[in-house]
Amino acid sequence: MTAAGADGGASWVPEPEATTAYGPSALRTPANFVTVTRLLVSPILFGLIADQGASWTTFSLWVALAATDGVDGWIARRHGTTRSGAFLDPLADKVLVFGAMVMLVSISMFWWVPVALIGARELGISMMRIHFGRRGLAIPATKGAKLKTLVQALAVGTALWPGGAQDLAEWLAPVLLWIAVVLTLGTGWQYVQAGSRLASTGGSREPGSV
């Protein structure tokens, strides 16, 4: 996203002072409320993309939803991270970004091949996270994972831009998408390697980001 979520994304939100108010097992937290709202509103964005394509309404909703990733991450760090947040935040991010990409494919603004490659990686790594999560283990975030999330979001945002310089936007969006593919597959390989090490050593038991 354009900002950092609970699982660690590129952030423009200042670090808050930690004031833990919720334990790791908490479900009804302010951060989770923001995350679930992003998840539930995402289908409205998908409908707008299918109906209007690149419009100010679609672009504005995309920016608002992308920004909530930074908001819930900021709240989580202030009030205490939770296991539910570590699961819900990356799930909401993936639904939002990949869903928007699929809808852009459906209206011929994105080619299906790079989107399919991103989807395959996200599905595979998510299944790996679930596997290790059942054992109480997690793979730590990497700078590459944060960057790939940011570039994915920029690719979608550029495709949805309805303002001037349309020729530039139409050229830049697929370029950003392919950069996102390279980063997505590269970080996916890093996580596979980290998963292999984790399986043999027992690894980290803190929530990770992919």
C-alpha positions as CSV (number, residue, x, y, z in Angstrom):
1,M,0.0,0.0,0.0
2,T,0.9,3.6,0.0
3,A,1.3,3.3,3.7
4,A,2.3,0.7,6.3
5,G,-0.2,-1.8,7.6
6,A,0.0,-4.0,10.6
7,D,2.1,-6.5,8.6
8,G,4.6,-3.8,7.5
9,G,4.2,-1.8,4.3
10,A,6.0,1.3,2.9
11,S,4.9,4.0,5.4
12,W,4.4,7.7,5.4
13,V,2.7,7.6,8.8
14,P,4.8,8.8,11.8
15,E,5.6,6.2,14.4
16,P,3.3,6.6,17.4
17,E,4.2,6.2,21.0
18,A,3.4,2.6,22.1
19,T,0.5,2.6,24.5
20,T,-0.6,-1.0,24.7
21,A,-4.3,-1.3,25.3
22,Y,-5.1,-4.7,23.8
23,G,-3.6,-8.1,24.2
24,P,-2.3,-10.3,21.4
25,S,-5.5,-12.3,21.4
26,A,-7.9,-9.3,21.1
27,L,-10.4,-9.2,18.2
28,R,-12.5,-6.0,18.7
29,T,-9.8,-3.4,18.3
30,P,-9.8,0.0,16.5
31,A,-7.1,-1.3,14.1
32,N,-9.2,-4.3,13.2
33,F,-12.2,-2.1,12.7
34,V,-10.3,-0.1,10.1
35,T,-9.0,-3.2,8.5
36,V,-12.4,-4.9,8.2
37,T,-13.9,-1.7,6.9
38,R,-11.3,-1.7,4.1
39,L,-12.1,-5.3,3.4
40,L,-15.9,-4.7,3.3
41,V,-15.7,-1.6,1.1
42,S,-13.3,-3.1,-1.4
43,P,-16.2,-4.7,-3.5
44,I,-17.7,-1.2,-4.0
45,L,-14.4,-0.2,-5.5
46,F,-14.4,-3.2,-7.8
47,G,-17.9,-2.3,-9.0
48,L,-16.8,1.2,-9.7
49,I,-13.8,0.0,-11.7
50,A,-16.0,-2.3,-13.8
51,D,-18.6,0.4,-14.3
52,Q,-16.6,3.7,-14.6
53,G,-13.0,2.6,-15.2
54,A,-10.6,5.5,-14.5
55,S,-12.8,8.2,-12.9
56,W,-12.4,10.7,-10.0
57,T,-14.9,8.7,-7.9
58,T,-12.9,5.4,-8.5
59,F,-9.5,7.0,-8.0
60,S,-10.6,8.8,-4.8
61,L,-12.0,5.7,-3.3
62,W,-8.8,3.8,-4.2
63,V,-6.7,6.4,-2.5
64,A,-8.9,6.4,0.6
65,L,-8.8,2.6,0.9
66,A,-5.1,2.4,0.3
67,A,-4.5,5.1,2.9
68,T,-6.4,3.0,5.6
69,D,-3.5,0.5,5.5
70,G,-1.3,3.2,7.1
71,V,-4.1,4.1,9.5
72,D,-4.7,0.6,10.9
73,G,-0.9,0.0,11.1
74,W,-0.5,3.2,13.1
75,I,-3.3,2.4,15.5
76,A,-2.0,-1.2,16.0
77,R,1.4,0.1,16.9
78,R,-0.1,2.6,19.3
79,H,-2.5,0.2,21.1
80,G,-0.8,-3.1,20.7
81,T,-0.5,-5.6,17.8
82,T,-2.7,-8.6,17.8
83,R,-2.7,-12.0,16.1
84,S,-6.0,-11.3,14.5
85,G,-4.6,-8.0,13.1
86,A,-1.5,-9.8,11.8
87,F,-3.9,-12.1,9.8
88,L,-6.6,-9.6,8.8
89,D,-4.3,-6.8,7.6
90,P,-2.4,-8.6,4.9
91,L,-5.6,-10.4,3.9
92,A,-7.4,-7.0,3.4
93,D,-4.4,-5.7,1.5
94,K,-4.3,-8.6,-0.9
95,V,-8.1,-8.5,-1.5
96,L,-8.0,-4.8,-2.2
97,V,-4.9,-4.8,-4.5
98,F,-5.4,-8.0,-6.3
99,G,-9.1,-7.5,-6.7
100,A,-8.5,-4.1,-8.3
101,M,-6.0,-5.6,-10.6
102,V,-8.5,-8.3,-11.7
103,M,-11.1,-5.7,-12.4
104,L,-8.6,-3.7,-14.4
105,V,-7.9,-6.9,-16.5
106,S,-11.7,-7.3,-17.0
107,I,-11.9,-3.8,-18.6
108,S,-8.7,-4.3,-20.6
109,M,-6.6,-1.8,-18.7
110,F,-4.1,-4.5,-17.5
111,W,-2.9,-7.6,-19.3
112,W,-3.9,-10.8,-17.5
113,V,-0.4,-12.4,-17.6
114,P,1.4,-10.1,-15.0
115,V,-1.7,-10.1,-12.8
116,A,-1.9,-13.9,-12.9
117,L,1.8,-14.2,-11.9
118,I,1.2,-11.8,-9.0
119,G,-1.9,-13.8,-8.0
120,A,-0.1,-17.1,-8.1
121,R,2.7,-15.8,-5.9
122,E,0.3,-14.3,-3.4
123,L,-1.7,-17.5,-3.1
124,G,1.3,-19.7,-2.7
125,I,3.0,-17.5,0.0
126,S,-0.4,-17.1,1.8
127,M,-0.7,-20.9,1.9
128,M,2.8,-21.1,3.3
129,R,2.0,-18.5,5.9
130,I,-1.0,-20.5,7.0
131,H,1.1,-23.6,7.2
132,F,3.6,-22.0,9.5
133,G,1.0,-20.0,11.4
134,R,-0.6,-23.3,12.5
135,R,2.7,-24.1,14.1
136,G,2.9,-20.8,15.8
137,L,5.7,-19.5,13.5
138,A,5.9,-16.6,11.1
139,I,8.4,-15.3,8.5
140,P,9.7,-11.7,9.3
141,A,9.0,-8.9,6.9
142,T,11.6,-7.8,4.4
143,K,12.2,-4.4,2.8
144,G,11.5,-6.0,-0.6
145,A,8.0,-7.1,0.5
146,K,7.3,-3.5,1.6
147,L,8.5,-2.2,-1.7
148,K,6.5,-4.7,-3.8
149,T,3.3,-3.7,-2.0
150,L,4.0,-0.1,-2.7
151,V,4.7,-0.6,-6.4
152,Q,1.6,-2.8,-6.8
153,A,-0.5,0.0,-5.3
154,L,1.2,2.6,-7.5
155,A,0.4,0.5,-10.6
156,V,-3.3,0.4,-9.7
157,G,-3.4,4.0,-8.8
158,T,-1.7,5.1,-12.0
159,A,-4.1,3.0,-14.1
160,L,-7.1,4.6,-12.3
161,W,-5.8,8.2,-12.6
162,P,-8.4,10.2,-14.5
163,G,-6.6,13.5,-14.7
164,G,-4.2,15.0,-17.2
165,A,-1.1,13.3,-18.8
166,Q,-3.2,10.3,-19.8
167,D,-0.5,9.2,-22.4
168,L,2.0,9.1,-19.6
169,A,-0.3,7.2,-17.2
170,E,-1.2,4.7,-19.9
171,W,2.5,4.0,-20.5
172,L,3.6,4.1,-16.8
173,A,0.9,1.8,-15.4
174,P,2.0,-1.4,-17.2
175,V,5.6,-0.5,-16.5
176,L,4.9,-0.3,-12.8
177,L,2.9,-3.5,-13.0
178,W,5.8,-5.4,-14.5
179,I,8.2,-3.9,-11.9
180,A,5.7,-5.2,-9.3
181,V,5.8,-8.6,-10.9
182,V,9.6,-8.8,-10.6
183,L,9.5,-7.6,-7.0
184,T,6.6,-10.0,-6.2
185,L,8.3,-13.1,-7.6
186,G,11.7,-12.1,-6.2
187,T,10.3,-11.6,-2.6
188,G,8.3,-14.8,-3.1
189,W,11.5,-16.7,-3.7
190,Q,13.1,-15.1,-0.6
191,Y,10.1,-16.3,1.5
192,V,10.4,-19.8,0.1
193,Q,14.1,-19.8,1.2
194,A,13.2,-18.3,4.6
195,G,10.4,-20.9,5.0
196,S,12.9,-23.7,4.4
197,R,15.2,-22.3,7.1
198,L,12.3,-21.7,9.4
199,A,11.2,-25.3,9.1
200,S,14.6,-26.5,10.1
201,T,15.3,-24.1,13.0
202,G,11.9,-23.3,14.5
203,G,12.3,-19.6,13.6
204,S,10.4,-16.5,14.7
205,R,7.1,-16.7,16.6
206,E,6.2,-13.1,15.8
207,P,3.8,-12.2,13.0
208,G,5.5,-11.6,9.7
209,S,4.6,-9.8,6.5
210,V,4.5,-11.0,2.9
